Amino acid sequence: MGSLVHGFEHDVFLSYSTVDDRPSQNGWVTAFNRHLRESLAANFGSRDPERIWWDRSNIDEEQSLSEQIAVKVQKSACLIVILSRGYVASKWCRAELDAFLQAAHDHAVDSRIFLIDIGNLAEARRPKEFCDIRGRHFWVQPSWSDLPDDRQTLGAPVPRPDQPDYPMFYSAVEDLARAVHRRIEKLAASAAVSVSQVQLKIAESSTKVEIKTGDEAGPQISNPSGVETTVVKKAEVEPSIERINKADEHYWESGDFAVTVLVACKSPNDESQLRSFAEAGTKPVPVFSCGSSDILSAGMTEQFRFEFRFVRPDSLAAEAQRFRSQSASRFLVVVSDALVSPSGAPEAVAHEIRSMFSGPDESYVGLIGLSQNRAGRVRDLDRILDARVLAESSFLRELSRTADGLRMKAPTGRTLTAVDPVQVRLVQSKEEMRKSLHLRHLVYDRMSYLNDAISQHPSELELDCFDLFDADNGTGAVHFIAWSQSVGDIVGAARLIVPRAFEFASSMFVLGDPAEQILRRQAEWIQQVVADHDAEKVLHRSLTRRTFNRMPVLQSANIQDVSLLRGIGLAEISRVIVAPRYRGCGLGRLLVRALVAASLDLNKPNVVLECIPAHVAMYKKFGFQVIEGAQGRDESLDQEAVAMILQQPGSFAKAHSVARNDLKMISRDDKPFGSLADSGYLCLCSQRECWEDGHYTLRNNHVKCPLKCGSKVAAAESRQNSSIVQ
């Protein structure tokens, strides 16, 4: 069949060194090629042996590049490079790259090259042609070392399903396949436009052809017919052509996001300084690259490309509106001294711009104010920077952190089918409690939700007065975590807040017997964690802050329903956090399911929550509905919030049915425990048909269940069952 792109025979040419495909040319690269072919077949909807071309011969490095291979390189729309020490040392690989670059003389050559970084090549040794291309990480850093030489290639020496890092390898291949598929479709569409225009020119015997190109047209492929063309630059294109439909679901799958940076300075000196910073900020920046937390950056292959625009301070609002209505990008960061007053308060234009982006539209804005006398955070501004002492590195760091926060607010844009097993269960130790509070801090700090006192606290913990369980009144919060078996760490967290007394019953599945015991222990762990890390009493003040209501949603939202104000049969889902790498696998939904099941088990059927407007659609899929008129601002997190409730008959019935299945799974009769407090859990893995609807058809199967197959959980259950039989 050949390539979808006119003028090419293959979609992809795979360039690699044979030293990376050991043993006997049937090693890592062979497995990579096989998995990529299958993933591309799933994306394209058909198998085609000509889609990927690669050479399997035993190459003699002293020979010159054969004419056949040179033609194959030049007739391939995209180039995938296995970037390694062997690749850099290979004269043959160098010749393949030169042949591709010689043929690909259009302006978008970087977008047609995909780098597979297997981890053994230092950044400084990269070929200069790859300096502006971000490699896709197919390696992990072992926990015992942070040295580049100790990186471990995913799946090495040959990827197999029984390897602990196989899900990461498989997921990375799937991400690559989606990116290649999108690029081929764009190239095919662009080439089709070019060919149709050429045919029109020949038919009409015109002297020139105009090709209007916008972002949606993709890069222009060199015209195989050799007919002269004139390219109209992007600036000449009408806005209606340039604009990409904001509902395009494929946008979030790209992993390569343009971030428009609007800069407006009253001070000429500040503007001159920021222009010099902008020149240094043109290279792609990996998402979550600023910071030392592996839990945020691990497994992430996305990147930002900052595009700076300098405008007049008095046109900020108009330029922001123009971006929202015309730009193909979803991310806007405004940097200006017009956003903040001399006293440090946000100016009216900051509120105006923030309100433009407060709806459910998939556009997101970050605001960075410039001041001459202060730095920190204030309401409605992500950050205030002191222009007097501003350095290039600190500016670009804060810019990247602001963009990270916008990415966390946006849809994940992907559905992960290869997921390492994860358990959702109650927090069961002091260290797990600390880690869950730490994960909350990492995510919310990056999203600019925290005040300076909590944000800059050395403990890096986020908590508030709703976290404790009040044993005297029988009210408070129940804390849940998501635990990854392969990572060996917490990758998600959530809490359930109950404003009225817990109605403990003997038939209760979730909290166990006695039910109060786990809640008392969780409260003690929080207090112990605070005591260990809070000599300045900053966390203590946050934990003991007085409020007029026992629920965050009633504290911040304007809810008129009297029954809700009384808290009758009411529970609130709060602080649902998922590590970036696990977004898109269904973990957030499973956390919500666990909390809904717990709420029903506690006889609290009216489940409410607060979320930012951008997340309303996500919770509607689960069955939540917006409480009309109930919008406000969370007092402990600086964010606009929408109140929602799981109360309507239709959606509630579906959620209730799933919750019943989840409760049965927690309290199965075929295991010695019967509650979350006694080692019960919900789980997810690559077998979506098992857990997605709560049926758990494979969980009893110690051979097919990824969580149990050879796991310590299975061994422990087996020992416990044996002791019961004896």
C-alpha positions in Angstrom: 0.0 0.0 0.0 2.8 2.4 0.8 2.7 5.8 2.5 -0.4 7.9 3.0 1.6 10.9 2.1 1.7 11.7 -1.6 5.2 11.2 -3.1 6.5 8.8 -0.5 6.7 5.0 -0.3 6.9 4.6 3.4 5.5 6.4 6.4 8.5 5.8 8.6 12.2 4.9 8.2 13.7 3.3 11.3 17.3 4.3 11.8 19.3 2.4 14.4 22.7 0.9 15.2 22.9 -2.9 15.2 24.7 -2.8 18.5 21.4 -1.8 20.1 19.6 -4.9 18.7 21.4 -7.7 20.5 21.4 -10.6 20.9 21.8 -11.7 17.3 19.8 -8.9 15.7 16.7 -10.1 17.5 16.9 -7.9 20.6 15.5 -4.6 21.8 15.1 -2.8 18.5 13.4 -5.8 16.9 10.9 -5.9 19.8 10.4 -2.1 19.6 9.7 -2.3 15.8 7.2 -5.1 16.3 5.3 -3.3 19.1 5.4 -0.1 17.0 4.0 -1.8 14.0 1.1 -3.2 16.0 0.3 0.1 17.6 0.4 1.9 14.3 -1.9 -0.7 12.8 -4.4 0.1 15.6 -4.1 3.8 15.0 -4.4 3.6 11.2 -7.0 0.8 11.3 -5.0 -1.5 9.0 -1.8 -3.4 8.8 0.7 -2.4 6.1 4.1 -4.1 5.8 5.4 -1.0 3.9 4.5 1.4 6.6 7.8 1.1 8.4 11.0 0.4 6.5 14.2 -0.8 8.4 17.3 -2.6 7.3 17.9 -6.0 8.8 21.2 -6.7 7.0 24.5 -7.1 8.9 26.0 -3.8 8.0 29.7 -3.2 7.4 30.4 0.2 8.8 33.2 0.6 6.3 30.9 0.4 3.3 29.1 3.4 2.0 25.3 3.8 2.2 23.8 1.6 -0.5 21.8 3.3 -3.2 18.7 1.2 -2.2 18.8 2.3 1.4 19.4 5.9 0.4 16.3 5.8 -1.7 14.3 4.2 1.1 15.4 7.0 3.5 14.5 9.8 1.0 11.1 8.1 0.2 10.1 8.0 3.9 7.8 10.7 5.3 9.2 10.5 8.8 12.4 9.3 10.5 12.5 7.5 13.8 16.0 7.5 15.4 17.1 5.1 18.1 19.4 7.6 19.8 22.3 5.9 21.5 26.1 5.8 21.7 26.0 3.2 19.0 23.9 5.5 16.7 26.4 8.4 17.2 29.3 6.2 16.5 27.8 4.7 13.3 28.9 6.1 10.0 25.9 4.3 8.4 23.4 6.1 10.7 25.1 9.4 10.0 24.7 8.8 6.2 21.0 7.9 6.7 20.4 11.1 8.6 22.2 13.2 5.9 20.1 11.5 3.2 16.9 12.3 5.0 17.8 15.9 5.7 18.9 16.4 2.1 15.5 15.2 0.8 13.4 16.8 3.6 14.3 20.4 2.7 10.9 21.8 3.8 10.7 24.1 6.9 9.1 21.5 9.2 11.9 18.8 9.1 12.1 18.8 12.9 8.5 17.7 13.2 9.2 14.7 10.9 12.0 13.3 13.1 11.2 11.3 16.3 14.1 10.6 18.7 13.9 7.5 20.8 16.3 8.1 23.7 17.3 4.8 25.3 19.3 6.6 28.0 22.9 5.8 27.4 23.9 9.0 25.5 24.9 12.2 27.2 23.0 15.3 26.1 26.3 17.0 25.0 27.0 14.2 22.5 23.8 14.6 20.6 24.2 15.4 16.9 23.7 19.2 16.4 20.7 18.5 14.1 18.8 17.2 17.1 19.5 20.1 19.5 15.9 21.5 19.1 14.2 18.1 19.1 13.1 16.6 22.4 13.8 12.9 22.7 11.2 10.5 24.0 12.5 8.9 27.1 12.6 5.1 26.9 14.6 4.8 30.1 14.2 5.1 33.8 16.5 6.4 36.5 17.1 3.8 39.2 16.2 4.9 42.7 19.7 4.1 44.0 21.5 6.6 41.6 20.9 9.9 39.8 23.9 9.5 37.5 23.2 9.5 33.7 25.4 6.4 33.2 23.1 4.4 35.5 20.0 4.9 33.4 18.2 1.7 32.5 16.6 1.2 29.1 12.9 0.3 29.4 12.5 -3.4 28.7 16.2 -4.1 28.3 17.6 -6.4 27.1 14.5 -7.6 25.3 11.0 -6.3 26.3 8.7 -9.0 27.7 5.3 -8.7 29.4 6.6 -10.3 32.7 9.1 -7.5 33.2 8.2 -4.8 35.9 8.9 -1.9 33.5 7.1 -3.5 30.5 3.9 -1.4 31.0 6.0 1.8 30.9 7.7 0.5 27.7 4.4 -0.4 26.1 2.8 2.9 27.1 5.7 4.8 25.6 5.4 2.9 22.3 1.7 3.7 22.2 2.3 7.4 22.8 4.9 7.4 19.9 2.5 5.6 17.6 -0.3 8.1 18.2 2.2 11.0 17.6 3.4 9.4 14.3 -0.1 8.8 13.2 -1.1 12.4 13.8 2.0 13.6 11.9 1.4 11.4 8.9 -2.2 12.5 8.7 -1.1 16.2 8.8 1.5 15.5 6.1 -1.0 13.7 4.0 -3.5 16.5 4.2 -0.8 19.1 3.4 0.5 17.1 0.4 -3.1 16.6 -0.8 -3.6 20.4 -0.8 -0.4 20.9 -2.7 -1.2 18.3 -5.3 -4.7 19.6 -5.8 -3.4 23.1 -6.3 -0.8 21.8 -8.8 -3.5 20.0 -10.7 -5.6 23.1 -10.8 -2.6 25.1 -12.1 -2.0 22.7 -14.9 -5.7 22.6 -15.8 -6.0 26.4 -15.9 -2.4 27.0 -17.3 -1.8 29.5 -14.6 1.7 30.8 -13.9 1.6 30.3 -10.1 -0.3 28.5 -7.4 -1.1 29.9 -4.0 -1.1 27.5 -1.1 -2.6 29.1 2.0 -1.3 27.2 5.1 -2.5 27.4 8.6 -1.7 25.4 11.7 -4.3 22.8 10.7 -2.7 22.2 7.3 0.6 21.0 8.9 4.0 21.3 7.3 4.3 21.5 3.5 5.9 18.5 1.7 8.2 19.3 -1.2 6.2 19.0 -4.5 7.2 15.9 -6.3 6.1 17.3 -9.7 8.5 20.2 -9.5 5.8 22.7 -10.5 6.6 26.2 -9.1 4.5 27.2 -6.1 4.1 30.3 -3.9 3.5 29.8 -0.2 1.5 32.4 1.6 2.9 33.0 5.1 0.8 32.3 8.2 0.4 36.1 8.8 -1.4 36.4 5.5 -4.0 33.7 6.3 -7.5 34.7 7.4 -8.2 34.0 11.1 -11.0 31.7 10.2 -8.5 29.5 8.3 -5.8 29.7 10.9 -8.0 28.8 13.9 -8.1 25.1 14.9 -11.4 23.9 16.2 -11.1 24.0 20.0 -13.1 20.9 20.4 -10.6 18.9 18.4 -10.1 15.9 20.6 -6.7 15.1 19.0 -5.2 18.3 20.2 -4.5 17.0 23.7 -2.9 13.8 22.4 -0.1 15.7 20.5 2.1 16.1 23.6 3.7 19.1 21.9 2.0 22.3 23.2 2.5 25.9 22.1 2.2 28.4 24.9 1.6 31.9 23.9 3.3 34.4 26.3 1.9 37.9 26.2 4.4 40.4 27.6 3.4 44.0 28.3 5.7 46.3 30.3 5.3 50.0 31.2 9.0 50.2 32.0 11.3 50.2 28.9 14.1 48.6 31.0 11.8 45.7 32.0 10.7 45.2 28.4 14.3 45.2 27.2 15.3 42.6 29.8 12.3 40.3 29.0 13.1 40.5 25.3 16.5 39.1 26.1 14.9 36.4 28.3 12.5 35.5 25.4 15.4 34.8 23.1 16.6 32.2 25.5 13.2 30.6 26.0 12.5 29.4 22.4 13.7 25.9 22.9 11.2 23.2 23.8 10.8 22.7 27.6 9.7 19.3 29.0 6.5 19.4 31.1 7.3 19.3 34.8 11.0 19.7 34.2 11.3 22.4 36.9 11.6 20.8 40.3 13.1 17.7 41.8 10.0 15.5 42.2 10.1 12.3 40.1 6.4 11.7 40.9 5.5 14.7 38.7 8.0 14.2 35.8 8.4 10.4 35.7 7.1 8.9 32.5 6.1 12.3 30.9 7.0 12.9 27.3 5.1 16.1 26.7 6.7 19.4 26.1 6.0 23.2 25.8 7.1 25.6 23.1 6.9 29.2 24.3 5.9 31.8 21.7 6.5 35.3 22.9 4.4 38.4 21.9 5.2 41.9 23.1 2.1 44.2 23.3 1.1 47.5 24.8 -0.1 47.4 28.4 -3.3 49.1 27.5 -4.2 46.4 25.0 -3.7 43.4 27.4 -7.4 42.6 27.7 -8.1 42.9 24.0 -5.1 40.7 23.2 -6.2 38.1 25.6 -9.7 38.1 24.1 -8.1 37.8 20.6 -6.1 34.8 21.7 -9.2 33.1 23.1 -11.2 33.6 19.9 -8.5 33.1 17.3 -5.4 31.2 18.5 -4.8 27.6 17.8 -3.0 27.3 21.2 -4.9 26.5 24.3 -2.4 27.9 26.8 -1.8 31.6 27.4 0.5 33.2 30.0 0.3 36.9 30.5 3.4 38.7 32.0 3.0 42.3 32.8 3.5 45.0 35.4 0.0 46.2 34.5 -1.5 43.2 36.4 -0.4 44.3 39.9 -0.7 47.6 41.7 2.2 49.2 43.7 0.7 47.8 46.9 0.8 44.3 45.5 -2.9 43.8 44.9 -4.1 42.6 41.5 -5.3 45.3 39.1 -8.8 45.3 37.4 -7.3 43.9 34.2 -6.1 40.8 36.0 -9.7 40.1 37.2 -11.0 40.8 33.6 -8.6 38.4 31.9 -9.1 35.7 34.6 -12.9 35.9 34.1 -12.5 35.5 30.3 -11.1 32.0 30.9 -13.4 30.9 33.8 -15.8 29.0 31.6 -15.7 25.4 30.4 -14.0 26.4 27.1 -10.7 24.5 26.6 -8.4 27.6 27.0 -6.3 28.2 30.0 -4.6 31.3 31.3 -1.8 32.0 33.8 -1.0 35.5 35.1 2.5 36.6 36.2 2.7 40.1 37.6 5.9 42.2 37.6 6.5 44.4 40.7 9.2 46.8 41.8 9.0 46.0 45.5 7.7 42.5 46.1 7.4 38.8 45.1 5.0 36.0 46.0 1.4 35.0 45.4 -1.8 37.0 45.7 -5.4 36.2 44.8 -6.0 35.9 41.0 -2.3 36.0 40.1 -0.2 32.8 39.7 3.0 34.7 40.8 4.4 38.1 41.4 8.1 38.5 40.4 10.3 41.3 41.6 11.6 42.9 38.4 14.5 44.5 40.2 16.3 41.2 40.9 14.8 39.1 38.1 17.2 36.7 36.4 16.8 34.8 33.2 16.8 31.4 34.9 14.3 32.3 37.6 12.0 33.9 35.0 12.0 30.9 32.7 11.5 28.6 35.7 8.4 30.5 36.9 7.1 30.5 33.3 7.5 26.8 33.0 5.9 26.2 36.4 2.9 28.3 35.4 2.6 26.3 32.2 2.8 23.1 34.2 -0.2 24.2 36.2 -2.2 25.0 33.1 -1.4 21.5 31.8 -2.7 20.0 35.0 -6.0 21.9 34.6 -6.4 20.8 31.0 -7.8 17.4 29.8 -5.3 14.6 29.7 -6.2 13.9 26.1 -5.2 10.2 26.1 -6.6 6.9 27.2 -3.8 4.6 28.6 -4.4 0.9 27.8 -1.1 -0.3 29.3 -1.1 0.5 33.0 0.8 -1.1 35.8 -1.4 -2.4 38.6 -2.7 0.2 41.1 -4.6 -0.3 44.4 -7.1 2.2 45.8 -7.4 1.8 49.6 -7.4 3.6 52.9 -4.3 5.3 54.2 -2.8 2.7 56.6 0.3 4.3 58.1 1.9 7.5 59.2 4.3 7.5 56.2 1.5 6.9 53.8 -0.4 9.9 55.3 2.7 12.0 54.9 3.2 11.0 51.2 -0.5 11.7 50.4 -0.2 15.2 51.9 3.1 15.6 50.0 1.5 14.6 46.7 -1.3 17.1 47.3 1.3 19.9 47.9 3.3 19.0 44.7 0.2 19.2 42.5 -1.6 22.1 44.0 1.6 24.2 44.3 2.3 23.7 40.6 -1.3 24.8 39.9 -0.8 28.0 42.0 -3.5 27.1 44.5 -1.5 27.5 47.7 -0.6 30.6 49.6 3.0 31.5 50.2 3.1 30.2 53.7 2.1 26.7 52.7 3.8 26.8 49.3 7.2 27.7 50.7 7.0 25.5 53.8 10.0 23.1 53.8 7.8 20.1 54.6 6.0 20.4 51.2 2.8 19.2 52.8 -0.7 20.5 52.1 -3.5 20.2 54.6 -6.4 22.2 56.1 -8.9 22.1 58.9 -11.1 19.5 57.1 -8.5 16.8 57.2 -8.9 15.7 60.8 -11.4 13.2 62.2 -13.1 14.7 65.2 -13.5 11.6 67.5 -15.6 13.6 70.0 -18.2 14.6 67.5 -17.8 11.6 65.1 -17.2 13.9 62.1 -14.4 14.7 59.8 -12.5 13.1 56.9 -11.5 9.6 55.7 -8.3 9.5 53.6 -7.7 7.3 50.6 -4.6 6.7 48.5 -3.8 5.0 45.1 -0.7 2.8 45.4 1.3 1.6 42.4 2.8 -1.8 42.9 5.6 -1.3 40.3 6.6 2.2 41.4 6.2 1.3 45.0 4.8 4.7 45.9 1.6 6.7 46.1 0.3 7.9 42.7 -3.1 9.3 43.8 -5.0 10.5 46.8 -8.4 11.7 47.9 -10.6 12.3 51.0 -14.2 11.9 51.9 -15.6 14.6 54.3 -18.6 13.9 56.4 -20.1 16.9 58.3 -22.5 15.0 60.6 -21.8 12.0 62.8 -20.7 8.8 61.1 -23.6 6.3 61.4 -21.5 3.3 62.2 -23.3 -0.1 61.7 -22.4 -3.7 62.0 -23.0 -4.3 58.3 -20.5 -1.6 57.3 -18.0 -2.9 54.7 -15.7 0.1 54.2 -14.4 1.1 57.7 -14.4 -2.3 59.4 -15.1 -3.2 62.9 -14.6 -1.2 65.1 -15.1 1.5 62.5 -13.8 4.3 64.6 -10.4 2.8 65.0 -9.0 3.6 61.5 -10.4 7.1 61.7 -8.8 7.8 65.0 -5.5 6.4 63.7 -5.7 8.6 60.6 -6.2 11.7 62.7 -3.3 10.7 65.0 -1.0 10.2 62.0 -1.8 13.7 60.7 -1.1 15.3 64.0 2.2 13.3 64.3 3.2 14.4 60.8 2.5 18.0 61.6 4.4 17.7 64.9 7.5 16.3 63.0 7.6 18.9 60.3 6.2 22.1 61.7 8.4 23.9 64.2 7.1 27.3 63.0 3.4 26.2 63.6 2.4 27.1 60.0 0.8 23.8 59.3 -0.8 23.8 62.8 -2.5 27.1 62.1 -3.9 25.7 58.8 -5.1 22.6 60.5 -6.8 24.4 63.3 -8.3 27.3 61.4 -11.9 27.9 62.5 -14.7 27.8 59.9 -18.4 28.3 60.1 -19.2 25.0 58.3 -17.8 21.5 58.4 -17.7 21.1 54.6 -15.5 23.0 52.1 -18.4 23.2 49.5 -20.7 24.9 52.0 -17.9 27.2 53.1 -17.2 28.6 49.7 -20.3 28.1 47.4 -23.6 29.9 47.5 -25.9 27.0 48.0 -29.5 27.8 48.8 -30.8 24.2 49.3 -31.8 24.1 53.0 -31.3 20.3 53.3 -27.7 20.7 52.0 -27.0 23.5 54.5 -28.1 21.1 57.2 -25.8 18.4 55.9 -28.5 15.7 56.0 -27.2 12.5 54.4 -24.4 14.5 52.9 -20.7 13.8 52.2 -18.1 15.6 50.1 -15.5 14.2 47.8 -12.4 16.4 48.0 -8.7 16.7 47.1 -8.8 14.1 44.3 -5.2 14.0 43.1 -3.6 11.8 40.4 0.1 11.9 39.5 0.6 13.2 35.9 1.9 10.0 34.5 -1.3 8.2 35.6 -3.8 10.7 34.1 -5.8 9.0 31.4 -5.8 5.5 32.8 -9.1 5.8 34.8 -7.4 6.3 38.2 -9.3 9.5 39.1 -12.5 7.8 38.3 -11.6 4.8 40.5 -10.7 7.1 43.4 -14.1 8.8 43.0 -15.8 5.3 42.9 -14.1 4.3 46.1 -15.3 7.5 47.8 -18.9 7.1 46.5 -19.0 3.5 47.7 -17.7 4.6 51.1 -20.3 7.4 51.3 -23.2 5.0 50.5 -21.8 2.6 53.1 -21.9 5.4 55.7 -25.5 6.1 54.8 -24.6 9.5 53.2 -26.2 9.2 49.7 -26.0 12.9 48.8 -22.4 13.1 47.5 -21.1 16.6 46.6 -17.9 18.0 45.3 -16.2 21.2 44.1 -14.1 21.4 40.9 -12.8 24.0 38.5 -15.1 24.7 35.5 -12.7 22.9 33.2 -13.4 19.6 35.1 -17.2 19.8 35.1 -17.5 17.7 32.0 -15.3 15.0 33.5 -17.5 14.6 36.6 -20.7 14.7 34.6 -19.6 11.5 32.9 -19.6 9.9 36.4 -23.1 11.2 37.1 -22.6 14.4 38.9 -24.7 17.5 38.1 -24.0 21.2 38.6 -25.8 22.8 41.5 -27.3 25.8 39.9 -26.0 29.1 41.2 -23.5 27.3 43.5 -20.2 28.8 42.5 -17.6 30.4 44.6 -13.9 30.3 45.6 -12.4 27.6 47.7 -10.9 29.4 50.8 -7.9 27.1 51.3 -7.2 26.8 47.6 -7.1 29.9 45.4 -9.4 28.8 42.6 -12.9 29.4 41.3 -15.0 26.4 42.1 -18.3 24.9 40.8 -20.4 22.8 43.2 -21.8 19.5 41.9 -24.0 16.7 43.4 -24.6 13.0 42.7 -28.3 13.1 43.4 -30.4 12.9 40.2 -32.3 9.6 39.8 -30.8 8.3 36.5 -27.1 9.1 37.1 -27.4 8.1 40.7 -28.8 4.7 39.9 -25.9 3.9 37.6 -23.3 5.2 40.1 -25.1 3.3 42.9 -25.0 0.1 40.9 -21.2 0.4 40.3 -20.8 1.3 44.0 -22.6 -1.9 45.1 -20.2 -3.9 42.9 -17.3 -2.1 44.4 -18.5 -2.8 48.0 -18.9 -6.5 47.1 -15.3 -6.5 45.8 -14.0 -4.9 49.0 -16.0 -7.4 51.2 -15.7 -10.6 49.2 -16.3 -13.8 51.1 -13.4 -15.6 49.4 -10.7 -13.7 51.3 -10.0 -13.3 55.0 -10.6 -9.5 55.1 -13.8 -7.7 54.7 -13.1 -4.0 54.8 -10.8 -1.3 53.5 -9.6 -0.9 57.0 -8.5 -4.5 57.0 -6.5 -4.5 53.8 -9.4 -4.4 51.3 -9.0 -2.4 48.1 -10.2 -1.6 44.6 -7.8 -1.9 41.8 -7.1 -1.2 38.1 -4.7 -2.5 35.5 -4.4 -3.1 31.8 -7.4 -5.4 31.9 -10.0 -2.6 31.7 -12.9 -5.1 31.1 -12.3 -6.4 34.6 -12.5 -3.3 36.7 -14.0 -0.5 34.5 -17.6 -1.3 35.3 -17.0 -2.8 38.7 -17.4 -6.5 37.7 -13.8 -7.6 38.6 -14.1 -10.7 36.5 -10.4 -11.6 36.7 -9.5 -10.5 40.2 -9.9 -14.1 41.6 -7.6 -15.4 38.8 -4.1 -15.6 40.1 -2.8 -16.3 36.6 -4.5 -13.6 34.6 -4.8 -10.9 37.2 -1.7 -8.6 36.8 -1.9 -7.5 40.4 -1.9 -11.0 41.9 0.2 -12.9 39.4 3.4 -13.5 41.3 2.7 -10.6 43.7 3.2 -10.4 47.4 -0.5 -9.7 47.7 -1.3 -13.2 46.3 1.3 -14.8 48.5 -0.1 -13.1 51.6 -3.6 -14.1 50.8 -2.6 -17.7 50.1 -0.8 -17.9 53.5 -3.8 -16.4 55.2 -6.2 -18.8 53.5 -4.0 -21.7 54.5 -3.9 -20.7 58.1 -7.7 -20.5 58.1 -8.1 -24.0 56.7 -5.7 -25.4 59.3 
